[in-house]
Amino acid sequence: MTSAPAVPTEQLAGWRLVDERVDTPFDIKLITVTAHTNVYEDAELSAAIQDSTGIEGPGRFFLTSHVVLKPQPPTSEALRRLVTDRVARDFAHQLRDRGFTRVEETGRRAFSVSGADARLVSYESTYAFGTITLDVQGWLAVWQVGGDFLLAGGAYPTSVRDAASEETAEAVQALLHPSEFRDDLFSLVRAVERP
């Protein structure tokens, strides 16, 4: 049985667990793929946006996933690329399922997580709620530990793209701190450990 990756409790201060699931995110011939995923949300940002606008809006979210392949194939660069491609595509679908639109993968690069060489995939999208549309940035890190794969990432609003009034746009923009949100997300990603 798989279990979700470990994240130190102090790192999750201010985040609440909103979803925990075990599923098969994709198929590979003759190999069973199982993922145990936890999704957390920053309830404070959502509440602040709602207080500011009177409309329930998005906050930030963070997810972790432990992906197990059975039987475990030999470690290879081809396997790593295959898993990264599949989970990157699945993450884009998850963003769409959460109501994000115009989801676009914008890049891939190396990223270090606890000494492991991860691939970091970046995304841009938008999120509309009420009369407001926000620009959103997402990130997903994928790395191998032993024969298993760990995933961690999330998304956060970066700016107001459109709003019914200048006053609303300014009120919401004052709540958005994209550099801080990115640093928080990367700190959470780097804190993820194999269960």
Secondary structure, DSSP 8 states (H G I E B T S, - for coil): -----B--GGGGTTEEEEEEEEE----BTTBEEEEEEEEEEEHHHHHHHHHHHSS-----EEEEEEEEEES-----HHHHHHHHHHHHHHHHHHHHHTTEEEEEEEEEEEEEETTEEEEEEEEEEEEEETTEEEEEEEEEEEEEETTEEEEEEEEEEEEEEE-SSHHHHHHHHTT--HHHHHHHHHHHHHH-B--
